[in-house]
Amino acid sequence: MMPIAAVNPGDLALSVVVVVLLAVSGLLALAETALVRMSRAKAKSLADEGKRGAKVLIRLTEDPQGFLNPVLLLVLICQLVVATLVGILAVQWFGAWGVVAATVFEIVVIFVFAEAVPKNWAVHHPERAALFSAPIVSAVVRFWPVRMVSGGLIGLANLFIGQRGGYMGALVTESELLAMADVAVEGDVIEREERALIHSIIEFGDTVVREVMVPRTDMVTVGADGTVEAALDLALEAGFSRMPTVAQQIDDVVGVAYTKDLIRQVRAGKGDEPVGAHLRATHFVPETKRVADLMREMQSDKFHLAVVVNEYGGTAGLVTLEDLIEELVGEIVDEFDVEETTVEQLADGGLRVSGRVAVDEVNDLLGANLPTGAWDTVAGLVFDLLGHVPVTGESVTSDGLRLTVDGVNGRRIARVSIVPLAGTTAAGKA
C-alpha cells in the first residue's frame, strides 16, 4: 500500500466541505422524516399550544409536494457531492486502495450520520424535529433556483409515468379516521365510549332518514275530526308530546297536534272541539334526505318532528329530533319510555333481534357480511331472501348464518334468530 501523502491546504478545504455537506444532508433527512410524518391536524394543535414554528409547519403540511421534492433533491445533491469528494481525497491519500476506503466511508458514515441517526431521532421526537426543521425547510423551498430545478425535474418524471394533477396524499379518508380512533383506543389515548362516538359521528354523515325513521306501521296518529279531549287522552296514553293528525288515512297528514296545545284547549273548556282546528304546520321530508342535513334544518327552523314521504308522496314514517340524536349518542330512554330489547345474545353465539334492527348493526355485532340493498332492516333482508311473507319458524341461510323467523304479527316480521350454521364461526365464516 502506498504511504499516506501529506495533507495540503486544498485537501483540508475539501474535508471541511465534506463535513458541512454531511451535516446539511443529515439535517434535511431529519426534516424529510419529521415533516412527512406530521399531519395537518397535529400541526394545528401545536399552533393552538403556541409552539414556535407551528405556523410555518401548518403551511408546509398543507402542500407536502411543495417541500418534499426540493428537500429530496438537495439530499441527493449533498450525498453525491460528498461521495465524489471523498473518492478524490481517498485516492490522493491511499492510492489504489482509496476506492475501497472511500466506499467503506460512504456506506458507513453517510448511512449512519446522514440517514439513520437523524431519521431515527425524528421518528422518536416527531414534534421537536418538525418544529425545529420547519423554518429551515421553508427558507430552502422559497429559494427560487431550488424550487425551479426540482419542479422541472419532477415535471420531466411525470412525462414518463403519465402522472397529472396535484399531490393527493394529504387527504384523509373516513376509513383512516376510523382506524386512527381504533389505534387511539389500543394506546389508551381515548376511551372506548369516545371511540364509539367518533364512529357514530363519521357514519352520521352517510345515514339517510329512511334508516332512522319510525315506520308508518308504528306511527301513532289522531284523526282530524276527533275531539281535543280524545286526542289528549291518546297522547297521554302513548306518552307523546306531538302526534301527526290525518284527515282520512295515514297518507293524508294535515298537521301536528301538540300535547301542550291540547291541554291548553281542554283547560279553556274547548275539549269538545275538533283537533283539526288546533294544529301546527307539518314538515315533510323525503326518505332519502341525509340526517345531518335534516338536523341542521330542525335546528334552524325550530321543529322537532317531520313526516317522511316516499317517492310517490305517500307517508313512509316519521322522524323526530330525538331519533337523530340517538344516532350519535345511542338510545335515549326516559321515565315514560318502555324499553324494548332489540338485540338478545344467544348461547350458541348467535343473536335474536327485532325485525327492525339494521342489517349493518348485525354485521358489526357478528362480524358477518349479510347483504344490503333496497332494504335496511333484518326483516327486509328475510323478505328479500324468501320472496314471500313467512310464517313463524320459517328460515333461510345467508353468509354462513341461518335466519329463523321467531314471530310474525300479521304480515310483519317481529323477531328473527340469527345463528351460525354448523361448521362456521359466529362471524359466519368457515
C-alpha positions in Angstrom: 0.0 0.0 0.0 1.3 3.4 -0.9 2.2 5.7 2.0 -0.3 8.4 3.0 0.6 11.7 1.4 0.9 14.8 3.5 -2.4 16.8 3.9 -2.2 20.0 2.0 -4.5 23.1 2.4 -6.6 22.1 -0.6 -7.4 18.7 0.9 -8.2 20.2 4.2 -10.7 22.6 2.5 -12.3 19.6 0.7 -12.6 17.8 4.0 -14.3 20.7 5.6 -16.8 20.8 2.6 -17.5 17.1 3.1 -18.2 17.6 6.8 -20.5 20.6 6.1 -22.4 18.7 3.3 -22.8 15.6 5.6 -24.3 17.9 8.3 -26.7 19.6 5.7 -27.7 16.1 4.4 -28.4 14.9 7.9 -30.5 18.0 8.7 -32.5 17.7 5.5 -33.0 13.9 6.1 -34.3 14.7 9.6 -36.6 17.4 8.2 -37.9 15.0 5.5 -38.9 12.3 8.0 -40.4 14.7 10.6 -42.5 16.7 8.1 -43.8 13.7 6.1 -45.0 12.2 9.4 -46.6 15.4 10.6 -50.3 15.7 9.8 -52.1 19.0 9.3 -54.3 18.3 12.3 -51.3 17.8 14.5 -49.6 21.0 13.2 -52.8 23.0 14.0 -52.9 21.6 17.5 -49.2 22.6 18.0 -50.1 26.1 16.8 -53.0 26.2 19.3 -50.5 25.4 22.0 -48.4 28.4 20.9 -45.3 26.4 19.8 -42.7 28.4 18.0 -42.5 27.4 14.3 -46.0 25.9 14.3 -47.5 28.4 11.8 -44.7 27.7 9.3 -45.3 24.0 9.9 -49.0 24.4 9.0 -48.1 26.0 5.7 -45.8 23.1 4.9 -48.2 20.4 5.7 -50.9 22.0 3.6 -48.7 21.4 0.5 -46.4 18.4 1.1 -45.3 18.3 -2.5 -44.0 21.8 -2.2 -41.3 20.9 0.3 -40.7 17.2 -0.3 -39.3 17.4 -3.8 -36.8 20.2 -3.1 -35.6 18.5 0.1 -35.1 15.2 -1.6 -33.2 16.9 -4.4 -30.9 18.7 -2.0 -30.3 15.5 0.0 -29.3 13.7 -3.2 -27.0 16.5 -4.3 -25.3 16.7 -0.9 -24.7 12.9 -0.8 -23.5 12.7 -4.4 -21.0 15.6 -3.9 -19.8 14.1 -0.7 -19.2 10.7 -2.4 -17.3 12.4 -5.2 -15.1 14.5 -2.9 -14.4 11.5 -0.6 -13.4 9.5 -3.6 -11.0 12.2 -4.8 -9.4 12.6 -1.3 -9.2 8.8 -0.7 -7.3 8.2 -4.0 -4.9 11.0 -3.1 -4.3 9.7 0.4 -4.4 5.9 -0.1 -3.6 5.4 -3.8 -5.2 2.3 -5.4 -6.8 1.3 -2.1 -8.6 4.7 -2.0 -11.6 3.3 -3.8 -12.1 0.7 -1.2 -11.6 3.2 1.6 -14.0 5.7 0.0 -16.6 3.0 -0.5 -16.5 1.9 3.2 -16.5 5.5 4.4 -19.5 6.4 2.2 -21.5 3.3 3.3 -20.8 3.7 7.0 -20.6 7.4 7.5 -23.3 8.6 5.1 -25.7 5.8 6.2 -25.2 6.3 9.9 -24.7 10.0 10.3 -26.6 11.4 7.3 -29.5 8.9 7.2 -30.1 6.6 10.2 -29.3 8.9 13.1 -31.3 12.0 12.0 -34.2 9.9 10.7 -34.5 7.7 13.8 -34.3 10.8 16.0 -37.1 12.4 14.0 -39.2 9.2 14.4 -38.7 9.2 18.2 -39.2 13.0 18.5 -41.5 14.0 15.7 -42.9 17.2 17.2 -39.5 18.6 18.2 -37.9 17.6 14.8 -40.8 19.1 12.8 -40.8 22.4 14.8 -37.0 22.7 14.5 -36.8 22.0 10.8 -39.9 23.8 9.6 -38.4 27.3 9.4 -35.2 25.9 7.7 -37.2 24.0 5.1 -39.5 26.9 4.5 -36.5 29.1 3.7 -35.0 26.5 1.4 -38.1 26.0 -0.7 -38.5 29.8 -1.1 -35.1 29.9 -2.8 -36.2 30.0 -6.4 -33.4 28.1 -8.1 -34.0 25.1 -5.9 -37.8 25.3 -6.4 -37.4 25.7 -10.2 -34.9 22.9 -10.7 -36.9 20.4 -8.5 -40.1 21.4 -10.2 -38.6 20.9 -13.7 -37.2 17.5 -12.8 -40.5 16.3 -11.3 -42.3 17.6 -14.4 -39.9 15.6 -16.6 -40.5 12.5 -14.5 -44.3 13.0 -14.8 -44.0 12.9 -18.6 -42.5 9.4 -18.4 -45.0 8.0 -15.9 -48.0 9.9 -17.2 -48.8 11.4 -13.8 -51.0 14.5 -13.8 -52.7 16.7 -11.2 -51.6 17.7 -7.7 -50.5 15.7 -4.8 -53.4 13.8 -3.1 -51.5 12.1 -0.3 -52.6 14.7 2.3 -56.2 13.8 2.0 -57.6 11.7 4.9 -60.3 9.1 4.2 -63.1 8.0 6.5 -61.6 4.6 6.9 -58.3 6.2 8.0 -60.1 8.3 10.6 -61.9 5.2 11.9 -58.6 3.3 12.1 -57.0 6.2 13.9 -59.7 6.0 16.5 -59.2 2.3 16.9 -55.4 2.8 17.4 -56.1 5.5 19.9 -58.2 3.1 22.0 -55.5 0.5 21.9 -52.9 3.1 23.1 -55.2 4.2 25.9 -55.4 7.7 24.4 -59.2 7.7 24.3 -61.9 5.7 25.9 -64.0 3.1 24.1 -67.0 5.3 24.6 -65.2 8.1 22.8 -64.3 5.8 20.0 -67.9 4.7 19.6 -68.9 8.4 19.5 -66.3 9.1 16.8 -67.6 6.2 14.7 -71.2 7.4 15.1 -70.3 11.0 14.1 -68.5 9.8 11.0 -71.2 7.4 10.0 -73.9 10.0 10.7 -73.0 11.9 7.5 -73.8 8.9 5.4 -77.1 8.0 7.1 -80.4 8.8 5.4 -83.8 9.4 7.1 -85.2 6.1 6.0 -82.7 4.3 8.2 -83.7 6.1 11.4 -87.4 6.9 11.0 -90.3 5.3 12.8 -92.1 3.3 10.0 -95.7 4.1 9.2 -96.9 0.8 10.8 -95.6 2.1 14.2 -96.9 5.6 13.9 -99.5 6.8 16.4 -101.8 9.3 14.7 -105.0 11.1 15.6 -108.0 11.8 13.3 -108.6 15.5 12.5 -112.3 15.1 13.1 -111.8 13.7 16.6 -112.2 15.8 19.7 -109.4 17.6 21.5 -110.1 15.7 24.7 -110.0 12.3 23.0 -106.7 13.3 21.3 -105.3 14.4 24.6 -106.2 11.0 26.2 -104.4 9.2 23.3 -101.3 11.4 23.6 -101.1 10.8 27.4 -101.6 7.1 27.0 -98.9 6.9 24.3 -96.6 9.3 26.1 -96.0 11.5 23.1 -95.7 15.3 23.1 -96.5 15.6 19.3 -98.7 13.4 17.1 -99.4 13.6 13.4 -103.0 14.3 12.6 -104.6 12.7 9.5 -107.8 13.5 7.6 -109.0 10.2 6.1 -105.9 7.9 6.1 -102.3 8.0 7.1 -101.2 9.4 3.8 -103.3 12.5 4.4 -101.4 14.2 7.2 -102.9 17.6 7.7 -100.9 18.9 10.7 -99.3 18.0 14.0 -101.2 18.1 17.3 -99.0 19.3 20.2 -100.0 17.9 23.6 -99.4 21.2 25.4 -101.8 22.9 22.9 -104.4 20.2 23.7 -104.0 20.7 27.4 -104.4 24.4 27.0 -107.6 23.9 25.0 -109.1 21.5 27.5 -108.4 23.9 30.4 -110.1 26.6 28.4 -113.2 24.4 28.1 -112.8 23.6 24.4 -112.3 19.8 24.8 -115.2 19.1 22.5 -113.8 21.0 19.6 -112.2 19.1 16.7 -108.5 18.6 16.8 -108.2 19.9 13.2 -108.9 23.4 14.5 -105.8 23.3 16.8 -102.9 22.0 14.6 -99.5 23.2 13.8 -97.8 23.0 10.4 -96.3 19.8 9.3 -92.8 19.5 7.9 -92.4 16.8 5.2 -89.0 15.4 4.2 -88.1 12.7 1.6 -86.9 9.4 3.0 -83.6 9.8 1.1 -82.6 13.0 2.9 -79.4 12.8 4.9 -79.9 13.1 8.6 -77.1 15.6 9.0 -78.9 18.0 6.7 -82.2 17.3 8.5 -80.7 18.0 11.9 -79.4 21.4 10.8 -82.8 22.2 9.3 -84.6 21.2 12.5 -82.2 23.5 14.4 -82.6 26.5 12.1 -86.4 26.2 11.6 -87.0 25.1 15.2 -89.2 21.9 14.8 -88.8 18.5 16.4 -90.9 16.2 14.2 -91.1 15.6 10.5 -93.3 13.3 8.4 -91.2 11.2 6.0 -92.7 10.7 2.5 -91.6 8.2 -0.2 -91.0 8.8 -3.9 -94.8 8.5 -4.6 -95.7 11.1 -2.0 -97.2 8.6 0.5 -96.3 8.6 4.2 -93.3 6.3 4.8 -92.9 7.2 8.5 -91.9 10.0 10.9 -88.7 11.1 12.3 -88.0 13.2 15.4 -85.0 15.2 16.7 -84.6 12.5 19.4 -84.2 9.9 16.7 -81.4 11.9 15.1 -79.6 12.5 18.4 -79.8 8.8 19.2 -77.9 8.0 16.1 -75.0 9.9 17.7 -75.2 9.1 21.4 -77.2 5.8 21.4 -80.6 5.0 22.7 -82.2 7.6 25.0 -84.8 6.2 27.4 -86.8 8.5 29.7 -89.2 7.7 32.6 -92.1 7.4 30.2 -90.5 5.1 27.6 -91.0 1.3 27.7 -87.6 -0.1 27.0 -87.6 -2.9 24.4 -84.8 -5.4 24.0 -84.0 -5.2 20.3 -80.9 -7.5 20.4 -80.5 -10.6 22.6 -77.4 -12.7 22.7 -77.9 -16.5 22.3 -75.9 -19.2 23.9 -74.7 -20.6 20.6 -73.0 -17.4 19.6 -76.0 -16.1 17.6 -78.5 -13.3 18.1 -82.2 -12.9 18.5 -83.1 -9.5 17.1 -86.1 -7.3 16.3 -87.1 -7.3 12.7 -86.5 -3.5 12.7 -82.8 -3.9 13.6 -80.5 -2.7 10.8 -78.5 -5.3 8.8 -75.4 -3.2 9.3 -75.8 -3.4 13.1 -76.0 -7.2 12.9 -72.9 -7.3 10.6 -71.0 -5.3 13.1 -72.1 -7.5 16.1 -71.3 -10.8 14.4 -68.5 -9.7 12.1 -70.7 -11.1 9.2 -71.4 -9.9 5.7 -75.1 -10.1 5.3 -76.2 -8.4 2.1 -77.7 -4.9 1.9 -79.8 -3.5 -0.9 -83.1 -1.8 -1.2 -83.8 -2.9 2.4 -82.3 -1.6 5.6 -83.6 -4.0 8.3 -83.3 -7.7 9.1 -87.0 -8.1 8.3 -86.4 -6.6 4.8 -83.5 -9.0 4.2 -85.6 -12.0 5.2 -88.4 -10.8 2.9 -86.0 -10.5 0.0 -84.3 -13.9 0.6 -87.6 -15.8 1.0 -89.6 -13.9 -1.7 -92.9 -14.2 0.3 -94.4 -13.4 3.7 -93.0 -16.0 6.1 -94.7 -17.9 8.9 -93.2 -18.4 12.3 -90.4 -21.0 12.3 -89.5 -20.5 8.6 -85.8 -20.0 8.0 -83.3 -19.0 5.3 -79.5 -19.0 5.1 -77.1 -16.3 4.1 -73.3 -15.8 4.6 -73.0 -18.9 6.8 -75.8 -17.8 9.0 -79.3 -19.2 9.5 -82.1 -16.6 9.9 -85.2 -18.1 11.5 -88.4 -16.1 11.9 -89.4 -16.3 15.6 -92.5 -14.2 15.4 -94.9 -12.7 12.8 -97.5 -10.0 13.5 -99.9 -10.1 10.6 -97.6 -9.7 7.6 -94.9 -8.1 9.7 -91.8 -10.0 10.9 -91.4 -9.2 14.6 -88.3 -11.2 15.7 -85.5 -13.2 13.9 -82.9 -15.5 15.3 -79.6 -15.4 13.6 -77.2 -18.3 14.4 -74.1 -19.7 12.7 -74.5 -22.8 10.6 -72.7 -26.0 11.7 -69.0 -25.7 10.9 -69.0 -21.9 10.9 -68.0 -19.4 13.4 -70.2 -16.6 14.8 -68.8 -14.4 12.1 -70.4 -16.6 9.5 -67.1 -17.8 8.1 -66.0 -21.4 7.8 
